Amino acid sequence: MSKEVESLSKTLAWAIRSIAQSGPDDREYIARAYRQAQQLVASIHKDNGGAQTSHYGLLRTIRCLPGSK
């Protein structure tokens, strides 16, 4: 497994645990951030970005989680 895949897997597992442990208000906030990120990613032309562009939605959502760096 490449370092990038391993790192992304660990981050995703951490994000899932954080969401599962969040209260209703935090989950609503996370859901709004995720929807906004999806809209932003959908507006980016595929010709202008690569794999890093597609990860933006996940990264934006993770930044709003309690305890994120």
Backbone as JSON Lines, residues from 0, in Angstrom:
{"i":0,"aa":"M","n":[0.85,-1.18,0.0],"ca":[0.0,0.0,0.0],"c":[0.9,1.24,0.0]}
{"i":1,"aa":"S","n":[0.59,2.17,-0.89],"ca":[1.41,3.37,-0.96],"c":[1.19,4.24,0.28]}
{"i":2,"aa":"K","n":[2.13,5.1,0.55],"ca":[2.03,6.0,1.71],"c":[0.79,6.9,1.61]}
{"i":3,"aa":"E","n":[0.5,7.37,0.39],"ca":[-0.66,8.25,0.21],"c":[-1.96,7.51,0.52]}
{"i":4,"aa":"V","n":[-2.09,6.28,0.05],"ca":[-3.29,5.48,0.3],"c":[-3.4,5.17,1.79]}
{"i":5,"aa":"E","n":[-2.29,4.82,2.4],"ca":[-2.29,4.52,3.83],"c":[-2.7,5.74,4.65]}
{"i":6,"aa":"S","n":[-2.15,6.89,4.29],"ca":[-2.48,8.12,4.99],"c":[-3.95,8.49,4.81]}
{"i":7,"aa":"L","n":[-4.46,8.38,3.58],"ca":[-5.86,8.68,3.32],"c":[-6.77,7.72,4.07]}
{"i":8,"aa":"S","n":[-6.39,6.44,4.14],"ca":[-7.19,5.44,4.86],"c":[-7.26,5.77,6.35]}
{"i":9,"aa":"K","n":[-6.13,6.15,6.93],"ca":[-6.11,6.51,8.35],"c":[-6.95,7.75,8.61]}
{"i":10,"aa":"T","n":[-6.87,8.73,7.72],"ca":[-7.64,9.96,7.87],"c":[-9.14,9.67,7.76]}
{"i":11,"aa":"L","n":[-9.51,8.82,6.82],"ca":[-10.91,8.46,6.65],"c":[-11.44,7.72,7.87]}
{"i":12,"aa":"A","n":[-10.66,6.79,8.41],"ca":[-11.07,6.05,9.61],"c":[-11.24,7.02,10.79]}
{"i":13,"aa":"W","n":[-10.33,7.96,10.94],"ca":[-10.43,8.96,12.01],"c":[-11.69,9.81,11.82]}
{"i":14,"aa":"A","n":[-11.97,10.21,10.58],"ca":[-13.14,11.04,10.3],"c":[-14.43,10.29,10.64]}
{"i":15,"aa":"I","n":[-14.49,9.03,10.29],"ca":[-15.68,8.23,10.58],"c":[-15.89,8.11,12.09]}
{"i":16,"aa":"R","n":[-14.82,7.86,12.84],"ca":[-14.93,7.78,14.3],"c":[-15.4,9.12,14.87]}
{"i":17,"aa":"S","n":[-14.86,10.2,14.36],"ca":[-15.24,11.54,14.85],"c":[-16.72,11.82,14.6]}
{"i":18,"aa":"I","n":[-17.2,11.47,13.42],"ca":[-18.61,11.69,13.09],"c":[-19.49,10.82,13.98]}
{"i":19,"aa":"A","n":[-19.1,9.57,14.18],"ca":[-19.89,8.65,15.0],"c":[-19.99,9.12,16.45]}
{"i":20,"aa":"Q","n":[-18.97,9.81,16.93],"ca":[-18.94,10.27,18.32],"c":[-19.51,11.68,18.5]}
{"i":21,"aa":"S","n":[-19.89,12.33,17.4],"ca":[-20.39,13.7,17.45],"c":[-21.85,13.74,17.88]}
{"i":22,"aa":"G","n":[-22.23,14.87,18.45],"ca":[-23.62,15.09,18.82],"c":[-24.42,15.58,17.62]}
{"i":23,"aa":"P","n":[-25.72,15.73,17.79],"ca":[-26.6,16.14,16.68],"c":[-26.22,17.48,16.04]}
{"i":24,"aa":"D","n":[-25.85,18.46,16.85],"ca":[-25.47,19.77,16.3],"c":[-24.21,19.68,15.47]}
{"i":25,"aa":"D","n":[-23.21,18.94,15.97],"ca":[-21.97,18.76,15.21],"c":[-22.23,18.0,13.91]}
{"i":26,"aa":"R","n":[-23.09,17.01,13.95],"ca":[-23.4,16.24,12.73],"c":[-24.09,17.11,11.69]}
{"i":27,"aa":"E","n":[-24.96,18.0,12.13],"ca":[-25.61,18.92,11.19],"c":[-24.57,19.85,10.56]}
{"i":28,"aa":"Y","n":[-23.66,20.35,11.37],"ca":[-22.58,21.22,10.87],"c":[-21.71,20.47,9.86]}
{"i":29,"aa":"I","n":[-21.37,19.24,10.18],"ca":[-20.56,18.41,9.28],"c":[-21.31,18.17,7.98]}
{"i":30,"aa":"A","n":[-22.59,17.87,8.07],"ca":[-23.39,17.61,6.87],"c":[-23.44,18.84,5.95]}
{"i":31,"aa":"R","n":[-23.6,20.02,6.55],"ca":[-23.61,21.26,5.75],"c":[-22.27,21.47,5.07]}
{"i":32,"aa":"A","n":[-21.18,21.26,5.8],"ca":[-19.84,21.43,5.22],"c":[-19.62,20.44,4.09]}
{"i":33,"aa":"Y","n":[-20.1,19.22,4.27],"ca":[-19.94,18.2,3.23],"c":[-20.71,18.58,1.97]}
{"i":34,"aa":"R","n":[-21.96,19.06,2.13],"ca":[-22.76,19.47,0.97],"c":[-22.1,20.64,0.25]}
{"i":35,"aa":"Q","n":[-21.57,21.6,1.0],"ca":[-20.88,22.73,0.37],"c":[-19.64,22.26,-0.38]}
{"i":36,"aa":"A","n":[-18.91,21.33,0.2],"ca":[-17.71,20.8,-0.45],"c":[-18.08,20.04,-1.73]}
{"i":37,"aa":"Q","n":[-19.16,19.27,-1.68],"ca":[-19.61,18.55,-2.89],"c":[-19.93,19.53,-4.01]}
{"i":38,"aa":"Q","n":[-20.62,20.63,-3.67],"ca":[-20.96,21.63,-4.68],"c":[-19.7,22.28,-5.26]}
{"i":39,"aa":"L","n":[-18.74,22.57,-4.39],"ca":[-17.51,23.18,-4.85],"c":[-16.73,22.23,-5.77]}
{"i":40,"aa":"V","n":[-16.62,20.99,-5.38],"ca":[-15.9,20.01,-6.2],"c":[-16.62,19.81,-7.53]}
{"i":41,"aa":"A","n":[-17.94,19.78,-7.51],"ca":[-18.7,19.6,-8.75],"c":[-18.5,20.77,-9.71]}
{"i":42,"aa":"S","n":[-18.17,21.95,-9.19],"ca":[-17.99,23.12,-10.04],"c":[-16.59,23.19,-10.66]}
{"i":43,"aa":"I","n":[-15.68,22.35,-10.23],"ca":[-14.32,22.36,-10.76],"c":[-14.29,21.53,-12.04]}
{"i":44,"aa":"H","n":[-13.8,22.12,-13.12],"ca":[-13.72,21.4,-14.39],"c":[-12.71,20.27,-14.28]}
{"i":45,"aa":"K","n":[-13.08,19.12,-14.81],"ca":[-12.21,17.95,-14.73],"c":[-10.89,18.16,-15.45]}
{"i":46,"aa":"D","n":[-10.88,19.03,-16.45],"ca":[-9.65,19.29,-17.2],"c":[-8.62,20.07,-16.38]}
{"i":47,"aa":"N","n":[-9.08,20.75,-15.33],"ca":[-8.2,21.62,-14.55],"c":[-7.66,20.98,-13.29]}
{"i":48,"aa":"G","n":[-8.03,19.77,-12.99],"ca":[-7.59,19.17,-11.74],"c":[-7.33,17.69,-11.89]}
{"i":49,"aa":"G","n":[-6.65,17.15,-10.93],"ca":[-6.37,15.73,-10.92],"c":[-6.95,15.1,-9.68]}
{"i":50,"aa":"A","n":[-6.27,14.09,-9.18],"ca":[-6.74,13.38,-8.0],"c":[-6.81,14.3,-6.79]}
{"i":51,"aa":"Q","n":[-5.89,15.23,-6.69],"ca":[-5.89,16.14,-5.53],"c":[-7.16,16.96,-5.48]}
{"i":52,"aa":"T","n":[-7.67,17.37,-6.63],"ca":[-8.9,18.15,-6.69],"c":[-10.06,17.34,-6.16]}
{"i":53,"aa":"S","n":[-10.12,16.05,-6.49],"ca":[-11.24,15.22,-6.06],"c":[-11.23,14.97,-4.56]}
{"i":54,"aa":"H","n":[-10.11,15.12,-3.9],"ca":[-10.02,14.92,-2.45],"c":[-10.41,16.17,-1.67]}
{"i":55,"aa":"Y","n":[-10.64,17.28,-2.36],"ca":[-10.91,18.53,-1.66],"c":[-12.15,18.44,-0.78]}
{"i":56,"aa":"G","n":[-13.21,17.79,-1.26],"ca":[-14.45,17.67,-0.48],"c":[-14.22,16.94,0.82]}
{"i":57,"aa":"L","n":[-13.47,15.86,0.76],"ca":[-13.16,15.11,1.98],"c":[-12.33,15.95,2.93]}
{"i":58,"aa":"L","n":[-11.33,16.62,2.42],"ca":[-10.45,17.44,3.27],"c":[-11.22,18.59,3.91]}
{"i":59,"aa":"R","n":[-12.1,19.23,3.16],"ca":[-12.89,20.35,3.7],"c":[-13.8,19.85,4.83]}
{"i":60,"aa":"T","n":[-14.4,18.68,4.63],"ca":[-15.28,18.12,5.65],"c":[-14.49,17.76,6.9]}
{"i":61,"aa":"I","n":[-13.33,17.17,6.73],"ca":[-12.5,16.77,7.86],"c":[-12.09,17.98,8.68]}
{"i":62,"aa":"R","n":[-11.81,19.11,8.02],"ca":[-11.39,20.31,8.75],"c":[-12.45,20.81,9.73]}
{"i":63,"aa":"C","n":[-13.72,20.49,9.49],"ca":[-14.78,20.99,10.38],"c":[-15.06,20.03,11.52]}
{"i":64,"aa":"L","n":[-14.42,18.86,11.54],"ca":[-14.68,17.89,12.6],"c":[-14.07,18.34,13.92]}
{"i":65,"aa":"P","n":[-14.75,18.03,15.02],"ca":[-14.18,18.36,16.33],"c":[-12.83,17.66,16.49]}
{"i":66,"aa":"G","n":[-11.85,18.4,16.94],"ca":[-10.53,17.83,17.17],"c":[-9.63,17.81,15.94]}
{"i":67,"aa":"S","n":[-10.1,18.37,14.8],"ca":[-9.25,18.37,13.62],"c":[-8.14,19.39,13.78]}
{"i":68,"aa":"K","n":[-7.06,19.16,13.07],"ca":[-5.88,20.04,13.18],"c":[-5.96,21.2,12.24]}
